[in-house]
Amino acid sequence: MQLTRFTDYGLRCLMYLAARPDDLSSVKEISEYYKISRNHLVKIVHRLSQLGYIETSKGKGGGIRLAEEAQNLRLGDIVKQLEPSMFMVECFDAATNTCRVTQTCHLKHYLFDASNEFINTLNQHTLGDTVT
């Protein structure tokens, strides 16, 4: 399993903000710190704001910050919301599945369980744990 860059950068952005809980930060500042595309980060920040993970304020003196304490944000929940799909194999998506052995295959069950355990393991840790 590999996380998308969107999720990777989203986690990095949240970690940056978690390390500076009393400060407002800017997209420019974060993109320069991680050396990632500012344009891409704007989209990520917009999504994080939609999901309620960050607060944004515009204008002079504006910026972004976490909407709640980092210790309250579970990593698995964040990943699940940022990833466009947690489908490890095509048979997880009935709409696009073309696998010929789906009906008799047991592998899909093991992969599904592993995917759930991945999220469960991440949920044993919070965003706050990543910066302490």
OpenMM code with the backbone's topology and positions (N, CA, C; nanometers):
from openmm import Vec3, app, unit

residues = "MET GLN LEU THR ARG PHE THR ASP TYR GLY LEU ARG CYS LEU MET TYR LEU ALA ALA ARG PRO ASP ASP LEU SER SER VAL LYS GLU ILE SER GLU TYR TYR LYS ILE SER ARG ASN HIS LEU VAL LYS ILE VAL HIS ARG LEU SER GLN LEU GLY TYR ILE GLU THR SER LYS GLY LYS GLY GLY GLY ILE ARG LEU ALA GLU GLU ALA GLN ASN LEU ARG LEU GLY ASP ILE VAL LYS GLN LEU GLU PRO SER MET PHE MET VAL GLU CYS PHE ASP ALA ALA THR ASN THR CYS ARG VAL THR GLN THR CYS HIS LEU LYS HIS TYR LEU PHE ASP ALA SER ASN GLU PHE ILE ASN THR LEU ASN GLN HIS THR LEU GLY ASP THR VAL THR".split()
positions = [
    Vec3(0.0848, -0.1180, 0.0000),
    Vec3(0.0000, 0.0000, 0.0000),
    Vec3(0.0888, 0.1237, 0.0000),
    Vec3(0.0481, 0.2202, -0.0791),
    Vec3(0.1215, 0.3457, -0.0835),
    Vec3(0.0223, 0.4603, -0.0758),
    Vec3(0.0499, 0.5554, 0.0115),
    Vec3(-0.0358, 0.6720, 0.0236),
    Vec3(-0.0092, 0.7671, -0.0925),
    Vec3(-0.1110, 0.8401, -0.1332),
    Vec3(-0.0930, 0.9398, -0.2379),
    Vec3(-0.0090, 1.0559, -0.1838),
    Vec3(0.0479, 1.1323, -0.2755),
    Vec3(0.1223, 1.2519, -0.2344),
    Vec3(0.0302, 1.3492, -0.1626),
    Vec3(-0.0937, 1.3550, -0.2068),
    Vec3(-0.1916, 1.4427, -0.1437),
    Vec3(-0.2009, 1.4126, 0.0061),
    Vec3(-0.2135, 1.2863, 0.0405),
    Vec3(-0.2222, 1.2465, 0.1808),
    Vec3(-0.0902, 1.2712, 0.2526),
    Vec3(0.0198, 1.2368, 0.1883),
    Vec3(0.1524, 1.2593, 0.2457),
    Vec3(0.1713, 1.4072, 0.2793),
    Vec3(0.1442, 1.4926, 0.1834),
    Vec3(0.1612, 1.6363, 0.2046),
    Vec3(0.0597, 1.6902, 0.3045),
    Vec3(-0.0606, 1.6335, 0.3048),
    Vec3(-0.1604, 1.6737, 0.4031),
    Vec3(-0.1146, 1.6433, 0.5447),
    Vec3(-0.0570, 1.5257, 0.5637),
    Vec3(-0.0037, 1.4895, 0.6955),
    Vec3(0.1125, 1.5800, 0.7341),
    Vec3(0.1998, 1.6079, 0.6390),
    Vec3(0.3128, 1.6984, 0.6672),
    Vec3(0.2638, 1.8365, 0.7075),
    Vec3(0.1636, 1.8858, 0.6370),
    Vec3(0.1068, 2.0169, 0.6688),
    Vec3(0.0512, 2.0181, 0.8108),
    Vec3(-0.0251, 1.9160, 0.8449),
    Vec3(-0.0816, 1.9071, 0.9793),
    Vec3(0.0274, 1.8950, 1.0852),
    Vec3(0.1334, 1.8203, 1.0545),
    Vec3(0.2444, 1.8073, 1.1495),
    Vec3(0.3129, 1.9420, 1.1698),
    Vec3(0.3305, 2.0160, 1.0628),
    Vec3(0.3920, 2.1491, 1.0723),
    Vec3(0.3092, 2.2375, 1.1658),
    Vec3(0.1787, 2.2367, 1.1449),
    Vec3(0.0899, 2.3182, 1.2283),
    Vec3(0.0878, 2.2683, 1.3726),
    Vec3(0.0929, 2.1371, 1.3917),
    Vec3(0.0914, 2.0803, 1.5270),
    Vec3(0.2162, 2.1191, 1.6053),
    Vec3(0.3268, 2.1355, 1.5351),
    Vec3(0.4526, 2.1726, 1.6012),
    Vec3(0.4535, 2.3205, 1.6419),
    Vec3(0.3578, 2.3980, 1.5910),
    Vec3(0.3485, 2.5412, 1.6193),
    Vec3(0.2050, 2.5769, 1.6587),
    Vec3(0.1549, 2.5189, 1.7671),
    Vec3(0.0126, 2.5348, 1.7998),
    Vec3(-0.0308, 2.6784, 1.8302),
    Vec3(0.0610, 2.7632, 1.8693),
    Vec3(0.0240, 2.9000, 1.9056),
    Vec3(0.0447, 3.0002, 1.7927),
    Vec3(0.0915, 2.9518, 1.6779),
    Vec3(0.1232, 3.0419, 1.5675),
    Vec3(0.0288, 3.0222, 1.4501),
    Vec3(0.0100, 3.1282, 1.3737),
    Vec3(-0.0549, 3.1180, 1.2436),
    Vec3(0.0560, 3.0923, 1.1421),
    Vec3(0.0316, 3.0061, 1.0498),
    Vec3(0.1296, 2.9743, 0.9455),
    Vec3(0.0679, 3.0064, 0.8107),
    Vec3(0.1535, 3.0124, 0.7086),
    Vec3(0.1045, 3.0381, 0.5736),
    Vec3(0.1368, 2.9187, 0.4836),
    Vec3(0.0616, 2.9083, 0.3761),
    Vec3(0.0872, 2.8030, 0.2774),
    Vec3(0.2274, 2.8207, 0.2207),
    Vec3(0.2657, 2.9440, 0.1949),
    Vec3(0.3991, 2.9726, 0.1406),
    Vec3(0.5077, 2.9216, 0.2347),
    Vec3(0.4927, 2.9501, 0.3597),
    Vec3(0.5888, 2.9075, 0.4625),
    Vec3(0.6028, 2.7550, 0.4658),
    Vec3(0.4891, 2.6853, 0.4653),
    Vec3(0.4906, 2.5385, 0.4720),
    Vec3(0.5472, 2.4790, 0.3442),
    Vec3(0.5083, 2.5344, 0.2294),
    Vec3(0.5582, 2.4811, 0.1019),
    Vec3(0.7088, 2.5017, 0.0906),
    Vec3(0.7593, 2.6128, 0.1384),
    Vec3(0.9042, 2.6368, 0.1361),
    Vec3(0.9768, 2.5448, 0.2341),
    Vec3(0.9181, 2.5227, 0.3493),
    Vec3(0.9802, 2.4364, 0.4500),
    Vec3(0.9988, 2.2946, 0.3968),
    Vec3(0.8939, 2.2405, 0.3331),
    Vec3(0.8996, 2.1031, 0.2822),
    Vec3(0.9461, 2.0939, 0.1369),
    Vec3(0.9633, 2.2102, 0.0734),
    Vec3(1.0028, 2.2136, -0.0682),
    Vec3(0.9029, 2.1373, -0.1560),
    Vec3(0.7758, 2.1728, -0.1361),
    Vec3(0.6701, 2.1133, -0.2169),
    Vec3(0.5946, 2.2256, -0.2885),
    Vec3(0.5240, 2.1889, -0.3926),
    Vec3(0.4519, 2.2852, -0.4750),
    Vec3(0.3505, 2.3654, -0.3926),
    Vec3(0.3617, 2.4968, -0.4024),
    Vec3(0.2670, 2.5845, -0.3330),
    Vec3(0.1262, 2.5627, -0.3876),
    Vec3(0.1135, 2.5505, -0.5203),
    Vec3(-0.0179, 2.5313, -0.5823),
    Vec3(-0.0839, 2.4026, -0.5333),
    Vec3(-0.0053, 2.2966, -0.5221),
    Vec3(-0.0594, 2.1697, -0.4735),
    Vec3(-0.1004, 2.1830, -0.3271),
    Vec3(-0.0191, 2.2521, -0.2497),
    Vec3(-0.0482, 2.2685, -0.1073),
    Vec3(-0.1740, 2.3529, -0.0856),
    Vec3(-0.2003, 2.4477, -0.1729),
    Vec3(-0.3239, 2.5275, -0.1622),
    Vec3(-0.4456, 2.4359, -0.1687),
    Vec3(-0.4442, 2.3393, -0.2598),
    Vec3(-0.5549, 2.2441, -0.2727),
    Vec3(-0.5673, 2.1574, -0.1481),
    Vec3(-0.4536, 2.1183, -0.0938),
    Vec3(-0.4531, 2.0340, 0.0264),
    Vec3(-0.5071, 2.1112, 0.1458),
    Vec3(-0.4620, 2.2341, 0.1615),
    Vec3(-0.5089, 2.3180, 0.2722),
    Vec3(-0.6597, 2.3418, 0.2597),
    Vec3(-0.7051, 2.3627, 0.1384),
    Vec3(-0.8492, 2.3809, 0.1161),
    Vec3(-0.9261, 2.2563, 0.1637),
    Vec3(-0.8765, 2.1400, 0.1276),
    Vec3(-0.9426, 2.0142, 0.1681),
    Vec3(-0.9366, 1.9948, 0.3196),
    Vec3(-0.8217, 2.0221, 0.3797),
    Vec3(-0.8086, 2.0099, 0.5251),
    Vec3(-0.9049, 2.1049, 0.5963),
    Vec3(-0.9265, 2.2204, 0.5385),
    Vec3(-1.0218, 2.3154, 0.5939),
    Vec3(-1.1645, 2.2632, 0.5803),
    Vec3(-1.1980, 2.2081, 0.4632),
    Vec3(-1.3308, 2.1492, 0.4424),
    Vec3(-1.3590, 2.0375, 0.5425),
    Vec3(-1.2565, 1.9593, 0.5727),
    Vec3(-1.2716, 1.8468, 0.6652),
    Vec3(-1.2724, 1.8913, 0.8114),
    Vec3(-1.2418, 2.0178, 0.8367),
    Vec3(-1.2445, 2.0706, 0.9725),
    Vec3(-1.1163, 2.0502, 1.0517),
    Vec3(-1.0095, 2.0117, 0.9846),
    Vec3(-0.8820, 1.9915, 1.0542),
    Vec3(-0.8082, 2.1222, 1.0797),
    Vec3(-0.8295, 2.2192, 0.9925),
    Vec3(-0.7615, 2.3470, 1.0102),
    Vec3(-0.8604, 2.4628, 0.9988),
    Vec3(-0.8204, 2.5731, 1.0574),
    Vec3(-0.8941, 2.6987, 1.0455),
    Vec3(-0.8118, 2.7915, 0.9588),
    Vec3(-0.8781, 2.8656, 0.8746),
    Vec3(-0.8077, 2.9602, 0.7885),
    Vec3(-0.8635, 3.0997, 0.8115),
    Vec3(-0.7765, 3.1972, 0.7997),
    Vec3(-0.8201, 3.3369, 0.8050),
    Vec3(-0.7440, 3.4127, 0.6976),
    Vec3(-0.8156, 3.4966, 0.6259),
    Vec3(-0.7572, 3.5698, 0.5139),
    Vec3(-0.7156, 3.7095, 0.5558),
    Vec3(-0.6388, 3.7720, 0.4687),
    Vec3(-0.6011, 3.9103, 0.4890),
    Vec3(-0.4748, 3.9258, 0.5714),
    Vec3(-0.4418, 4.0525, 0.5968),
    Vec3(-0.3223, 4.0834, 0.6752),
    Vec3(-0.3379, 4.0242, 0.8151),
    Vec3(-0.2369, 3.9514, 0.8571),
    Vec3(-0.2420, 3.8857, 0.9866),
    Vec3(-0.3147, 3.7529, 0.9821),
    Vec3(-0.3540, 3.7093, 0.8623),
    Vec3(-0.4242, 3.5828, 0.8475),
    Vec3(-0.3276, 3.4663, 0.8382),
    Vec3(-0.3830, 3.3493, 0.8245),
    Vec3(-0.3017, 3.2293, 0.8119),
    Vec3(-0.3840, 3.1057, 0.8420),
    Vec3(-0.3138, 2.9987, 0.8705),
    Vec3(-0.3804, 2.8724, 0.9024),
    Vec3(-0.3264, 2.8162, 1.0329),
    Vec3(-0.4125, 2.7417, 1.0989),
    Vec3(-0.3749, 2.6721, 1.2229),
    Vec3(-0.4669, 2.5535, 1.2407),
    Vec3(-0.4280, 2.4634, 1.3286),
    Vec3(-0.5132, 2.3482, 1.3584),
    Vec3(-0.6440, 2.3949, 1.4196),
    Vec3(-0.7518, 2.3278, 1.3856),
    Vec3(-0.8829, 2.3626, 1.4393),
    Vec3(-0.9034, 2.3078, 1.5803),
    Vec3(-0.8278, 2.2025, 1.6144),
    Vec3(-0.8337, 2.1480, 1.7497),
    Vec3(-0.6961, 2.0945, 1.7884),
    Vec3(-0.6828, 2.0553, 1.9121),
    Vec3(-0.5536, 2.0076, 1.9606),
    Vec3(-0.5089, 1.8833, 1.8850),
    Vec3(-0.3795, 1.8790, 1.8565),
    Vec3(-0.3217, 1.7683, 1.7798),
    Vec3(-0.3458, 1.6337, 1.8474),
    Vec3(-0.3539, 1.6319, 1.9789),
    Vec3(-0.3753, 1.5060, 2.0525),
    Vec3(-0.5139, 1.4475, 2.0280),
    Vec3(-0.6040, 1.5263, 1.9729),
    Vec3(-0.7398, 1.4788, 1.9458),
    Vec3(-0.7569, 1.4250, 1.8040),
    Vec3(-0.6545, 1.4356, 1.7217),
    Vec3(-0.6648, 1.3970, 1.5807),
    Vec3(-0.5941, 1.2644, 1.5570),
    Vec3(-0.6725, 1.1600, 1.5324),
    Vec3(-0.6157, 1.0272, 1.5115),
    Vec3(-0.5664, 1.0117, 1.3673),
    Vec3(-0.4474, 0.9574, 1.3535),
    Vec3(-0.3836, 0.9479, 1.2223),
    Vec3(-0.4628, 0.8646, 1.1222),
    Vec3(-0.5185, 0.7538, 1.1643),
    Vec3(-0.5951, 0.6691, 1.0737),
    Vec3(-0.7169, 0.7409, 1.0182),
    Vec3(-0.7835, 0.8174, 1.1024),
    Vec3(-0.9003, 0.8935, 1.0571),
    Vec3(-0.8604, 0.9963, 0.9516),
    Vec3(-0.7475, 1.0616, 0.9746),
    Vec3(-0.6988, 1.1615, 0.8792),
    Vec3(-0.6678, 1.0948, 0.7454),
    Vec3(-0.5946, 0.9859, 0.7497),
    Vec3(-0.5572, 0.9150, 0.6267),
    Vec3(-0.6820, 0.8696, 0.5513),
    Vec3(-0.7777, 0.8133, 0.6220),
    Vec3(-0.9011, 0.7663, 0.5571),
    Vec3(-0.9747, 0.8786, 0.4856),
    Vec3(-0.9720, 0.9970, 0.5435),
    Vec3(-1.0435, 1.1087, 0.4827),
    Vec3(-0.9658, 1.1726, 0.3679),
    Vec3(-0.8341, 1.1646, 0.3717),
    Vec3(-0.7549, 1.2262, 0.2650),
    Vec3(-0.7337, 1.1350, 0.1448),
    Vec3(-0.7285, 1.0063, 0.1684),
    Vec3(-0.7064, 0.9120, 0.0579),
    Vec3(-0.8321, 0.9038, -0.0298),
    Vec3(-0.8152, 0.9121, -0.1601),
    Vec3(-0.9321, 0.9040, -0.2473),
    Vec3(-0.9961, 0.7654, -0.2457),
    Vec3(-0.9164, 0.6638, -0.2189),
    Vec3(-0.9677, 0.5273, -0.2147),
    Vec3(-0.8739, 0.4425, -0.1312),
    Vec3(-0.9315, 0.3598, -0.0495),
    Vec3(-0.8505, 0.2672, 0.0280),
    Vec3(-0.8552, 0.1277, -0.0344),
    Vec3(-0.8970, 0.1220, -0.1610),
    Vec3(-0.9056, -0.0052, -0.2317),
    Vec3(-0.7662, -0.0532, -0.2694),
    Vec3(-0.7215, -0.1603, -0.2070),
    Vec3(-0.5890, -0.2152, -0.2368),
    Vec3(-0.5882, -0.2916, -0.3685),
    Vec3(-0.6993, -0.3537, -0.4014),
    Vec3(-0.7111, -0.4319, -0.5246),
    Vec3(-0.8452, -0.3991, -0.5889),
    Vec3(-0.8559, -0.4286, -0.7173),
    Vec3(-0.9750, -0.3880, -0.7919),
    Vec3(-1.1039, -0.4503, -0.7417),
    Vec3(-1.0966, -0.5680, -0.6832),
    Vec3(-1.2208, -0.6339, -0.6404),
    Vec3(-1.2850, -0.5652, -0.5200),
    Vec3(-1.2148, -0.4709, -0.4560),
    Vec3(-1.2741, -0.3955, -0.3462),
    Vec3(-1.3809, -0.2988, -0.3970),
    Vec3(-1.3761, -0.2657, -0.5258),
    Vec3(-1.4709, -0.1716, -0.5843),
    Vec3(-1.5616, -0.2469, -0.6815),
    Vec3(-1.6820, -0.2762, -0.6381),
    Vec3(-1.7751, -0.3549, -0.7198),
    Vec3(-1.8058, -0.2879, -0.8533),
    Vec3(-1.7987, -0.1556, -0.8571),
    Vec3(-1.8317, -0.0827, -0.9802),
    Vec3(-1.7284, -0.1025, -1.0908),
    Vec3(-1.6046, -0.1288, -1.0545),
    Vec3(-1.4994, -0.1419, -1.1559),
    Vec3(-1.4326, -0.2789, -1.1566),
    Vec3(-1.4798, -0.3688, -1.0743),
    Vec3(-1.4178, -0.5004, -1.0627),
    Vec3(-1.4367, -0.5835, -1.1896),
    Vec3(-1.3248, -0.6324, -1.2426),
    Vec3(-1.3306, -0.7220, -1.3589),
    Vec3(-1.2620, -0.8549, -1.3299),
    Vec3(-1.2251, -0.8763, -1.2056),
    Vec3(-1.1535, -0.9988, -1.1697),
    Vec3(-1.2432, -1.1202, -1.1902),
    Vec3(-1.1875, -1.2213, -1.2511),
    Vec3(-1.2659, -1.3410, -1.2845),
    Vec3(-1.2805, -1.4386, -1.1681),
    Vec3(-1.2003, -1.4215, -1.0631),
    Vec3(-1.2052, -1.5186, -0.9523),
    Vec3(-1.2644, -1.4592, -0.8244),
    Vec3(-1.3278, -1.3452, -0.8343),
    Vec3(-1.3810, -1.2773, -0.7160),
    Vec3(-1.4706, -1.3665, -0.6312),
    Vec3(-1.5545, -1.4429, -0.6946),
    Vec3(-1.6503, -1.5257, -0.6212),
    Vec3(-1.5839, -1.6330, -0.5356),
    Vec3(-1.4710, -1.6841, -0.5787),
    Vec3(-1.4068, -1.7942, -0.5066),
    Vec3(-1.2772, -1.7536, -0.4365),
    Vec3(-1.2375, -1.6307, -0.4530),
    Vec3(-1.1088, -1.5838, -0.4006),
    Vec3(-1.1165, -1.5542, -0.2506),
    Vec3(-1.0182, -1.6027, -0.1768),
    Vec3(-1.0103, -1.5737, -0.0336),
    Vec3(-0.9096, -1.4630, -0.0050),
    Vec3(-0.8230, -1.4363, -0.0987),
    Vec3(-0.7205, -1.3331, -0.0812),
    Vec3(-0.7826, -1.1978, -0.0496),
    Vec3(-0.8925, -1.1635, -0.1155),
    Vec3(-0.9557, -1.0333, -0.0956),
    Vec3(-0.9920, -1.0101, 0.0513),
    Vec3(-1.0314, -1.1171, 0.1205),
    Vec3(-1.0672, -1.1045, 0.2616),
    Vec3(-0.9453, -1.0715, 0.3470),
    Vec3(-0.8339, -1.1350, 0.3154),
    Vec3(-0.7108, -1.1087, 0.3906),
    Vec3(-0.6610, -0.9667, 0.3650),
    Vec3(-0.6692, -0.9237, 0.2407),
    Vec3(-0.6263, -0.7880, 0.2063),
    Vec3(-0.7183, -0.6838, 0.2694),
    Vec3(-0.8463, -0.7121, 0.2720),
    Vec3(-0.9417, -0.6218, 0.3350),
    Vec3(-0.9119, -0.6093, 0.4844),
    Vec3(-0.8887, -0.7224, 0.5496),
    Vec3(-0.8538, -0.7217, 0.6923),
    Vec3(-0.7247, -0.6436, 0.7165),
    Vec3(-0.6259, -0.6635, 0.6298),
    Vec3(-0.4975, -0.5937, 0.6433),
    Vec3(-0.5161, -0.4436, 0.6276),
    Vec3(-0.5990, -0.4030, 0.5343),
    Vec3(-0.6271, -0.2615, 0.5127),
    Vec3(-0.6930, -0.1994, 0.6359),
    Vec3(-0.7883, -0.2712, 0.6949),
    Vec3(-0.8531, -0.2229, 0.8171),
    Vec3(-0.7542, -0.2148, 0.9323),
    Vec3(-0.6665, -0.3139, 0.9426),
    Vec3(-0.5658, -0.3124, 1.0492),
    Vec3(-0.4675, -0.1969, 1.0326),
    Vec3(-0.4375, -0.1623, 0.9083),
    Vec3(-0.3513, -0.0477, 0.8799),
    Vec3(-0.4112, 0.0792, 0.9422),
    Vec3(-0.5389, 0.1023, 0.9166),
    Vec3(-0.6063, 0.2198, 0.9726),
    Vec3(-0.6161, 0.2083, 1.1243),
    Vec3(-0.6494, 0.0909, 1.1747),
    Vec3(-0.6593, 0.0716, 1.3199),
    Vec3(-0.5258, 0.0980, 1.3892),
    Vec3(-0.4182, 0.0532, 1.3274),
    Vec3(-0.2849, 0.0771, 1.3846),
    Vec3(-0.2530, 0.2256, 1.3858),
    Vec3(-0.2811, 0.2939, 1.2752),
    Vec3(-0.2587, 0.4385, 1.2714),
    Vec3(-0.3439, 0.5098, 1.3760),
    Vec3(-0.4636, 0.4603, 1.3983),
    Vec3(-0.5523, 0.5246, 1.4958),
    Vec3(-0.5087, 0.5043, 1.6406),
    Vec3(-0.4070, 0.4258, 1.6634),
    Vec3(-0.3502, 0.4137, 1.7975),
    Vec3(-0.2587, 0.5322, 1.8278),
    Vec3(-0.2391, 0.6178, 1.7270),
    Vec3(-0.1504, 0.7326, 1.7407),
    Vec3(-0.2231, 0.8588, 1.6943),
    Vec3(-0.1836, 0.9699, 1.7524),
    Vec3(-0.2453, 1.0964, 1.7152),
    Vec3(-0.1444, 1.1858, 1.6426),
    Vec3(-0.1962, 1.2908, 1.5841),
    Vec3(-0.1096, 1.3891, 1.5216),
    Vec3(-0.0099, 1.4447, 1.6231),
    Vec3(-0.0544, 1.4605, 1.7450),
    Vec3(0.0340, 1.5089, 1.8507),
    Vec3(0.1522, 1.4167, 1.8754),
    Vec3(0.1320, 1.2875, 1.8588),
    Vec3(0.2407, 1.1918, 1.8781),
    Vec3(0.3515, 1.2097, 1.7749),
    Vec3(0.3174, 1.2641, 1.6586),
    Vec3(0.4164, 1.2778, 1.5504),
    Vec3(0.5131, 1.3933, 1.5723),
    Vec3(0.4800, 1.4814, 1.6632),
    Vec3(0.5629, 1.6010, 1.6824),
    Vec3(0.6198, 1.6132, 1.8234),
    Vec3(0.5992, 1.5111, 1.9066),
    Vec3(0.6541, 1.5198, 2.0430),
    Vec3(0.7808, 1.4394, 2.0556),
] * unit.nanometer
topology = app.Topology()
chain = topology.addChain("A")
for resn in residues:
    res = topology.addResidue(resn, chain)
    for name in ("N", "CA", "C"):
        topology.addAtom(name, app.Element.getBySymbol(name[0]), res)
